[in-house]
């Protein structure tokens, strides 16, 4: 009965924003789908059911209620051509049933040359995209519900601004907490207007599951649809061991079908090291002819 109630609640909670999801067409601001937390990216880009830190602001804001105290995350990703992507977030539990969160994303395309209509060099410029967000999550009974609001700015030659919302829901504990379920819809917006033309944002609908096979082995899977792309699946696993009372070691791997380039794109792998309340994670993603991507995260609990 609890499962049925959860599915009904999830449908009602997501139905309103999902009703405006058209599913096709070209979208702007792909940096909004670049992920958060090297731990989750190393497992193929999964986190909708089990983002256990402030990266929940990206994956599923309802998961902000999953801990106590506070948490801060910082991630850096380097790409070919001098471009890079950064994520920072923080969350804090309010009592036992609610939490607040903050996040910021920044993508730089590197320094480019600008040329005029007749080919003259007009100098250099640095296009970038940035977003900041605030989130709130609460447990109603055993069901977690979360929402986040984002302000977005995109600078190419001229600048454009937009607002967007994320919604998430998470299930009550199933099988004594071994099975986690969650759903989220992100980047719900009227779009961003460049000059006289409005472009859609990459609205995404995701469903996720995570299962603890034992105390050391976790497997996760997400299925989703990003506006303008085919539906995708992502899945991965983590093997974590406590070396001693203060030291944690984790190995991770995963695969994501959303990749479109050649070679081993879609495969991911990574490692995590934890010491007391500090975690350092690394993720590697080969992207075929687009080059390899390295991401590093630092997470601090307080």
Secondary structure as the mmCIF struct_conf table of DSSP 4:
data_model
#
loop_
_struct_conf.conf_type_id
_struct_conf.id
_struct_conf.beg_label_comp_id
_struct_conf.beg_label_asym_id
_struct_conf.beg_label_seq_id
_struct_conf.end_label_comp_id
_struct_conf.end_label_asym_id
_struct_conf.end_label_seq_id
HELX_RH_AL_P HELX_RH_AL_P1 UNK A 2 UNK A 18
TURN_TY1_P TURN_TY1_P1 UNK A 19 UNK A 20
BEND BEND1 UNK A 25 UNK A 25
STRN STRN1 UNK A 27 UNK A 28
HELX_RH_3T_P HELX_RH_3T_P1 UNK A 30 UNK A 33
BEND BEND2 UNK A 34 UNK A 34
BEND BEND3 UNK A 36 UNK A 36
HELX_RH_AL_P HELX_RH_AL_P2 UNK A 38 UNK A 42
TURN_TY1_P TURN_TY1_P2 UNK A 43 UNK A 44
BEND BEND4 UNK A 45 UNK A 45
BEND BEND5 UNK A 48 UNK A 49
BEND BEND6 UNK A 53 UNK A 53
TURN_TY1_P TURN_TY1_P3 UNK A 54 UNK A 55
HELX_RH_AL_P HELX_RH_AL_P3 UNK A 56 UNK A 59
HELX_RH_3T_P HELX_RH_3T_P2 UNK A 61 UNK A 66
BEND BEND7 UNK A 67 UNK A 69
STRN STRN2 UNK A 70 UNK A 78
HELX_RH_3T_P HELX_RH_3T_P3 UNK A 80 UNK A 82
STRN STRN3 UNK A 84 UNK A 94
TURN_TY1_P TURN_TY1_P4 UNK A 95 UNK A 97
STRN STRN4 UNK A 98 UNK A 115
TURN_TY1_P TURN_TY1_P5 UNK A 117 UNK A 118
BEND BEND8 UNK A 119 UNK A 119
STRN STRN5 UNK A 121 UNK A 140
TURN_TY1_P TURN_TY1_P6 UNK A 141 UNK A 142
STRN STRN6 UNK A 143 UNK A 155
BEND BEND9 UNK A 156 UNK A 158
STRN STRN7 UNK A 159 UNK A 170
HELX_LH_PP_P HELX_LH_PP_P1 UNK A 171 UNK A 173
STRN STRN8 UNK A 174 UNK A 174
TURN_TY1_P TURN_TY1_P7 UNK A 175 UNK A 178
STRN STRN9 UNK A 179 UNK A 188
BEND BEND10 UNK A 190 UNK A 190
STRN STRN10 UNK A 192 UNK A 194
TURN_TY1_P TURN_TY1_P8 UNK A 195 UNK A 196
STRN STRN11 UNK A 197 UNK A 201
STRN STRN12 UNK A 204 UNK A 212
BEND BEND11 UNK A 213 UNK A 216
STRN STRN13 UNK A 217 UNK A 226
TURN_TY1_P TURN_TY1_P9 UNK A 227 UNK A 228
BEND BEND12 UNK A 229 UNK A 229
STRN STRN14 UNK A 232 UNK A 242
BEND BEND13 UNK A 243 UNK A 246
STRN STRN15 UNK A 247 UNK A 256
TURN_TY1_P TURN_TY1_P10 UNK A 257 UNK A 258
BEND BEND14 UNK A 261 UNK A 262
TURN_TY1_P TURN_TY1_P11 UNK A 263 UNK A 266
STRN STRN16 UNK A 267 UNK A 275
TURN_TY1_P TURN_TY1_P12 UNK A 276 UNK A 277
STRN STRN17 UNK A 278 UNK A 286
HELX_RH_3T_P HELX_RH_3T_P4 UNK A 288 UNK A 290
STRN STRN18 UNK A 292 UNK A 301
#
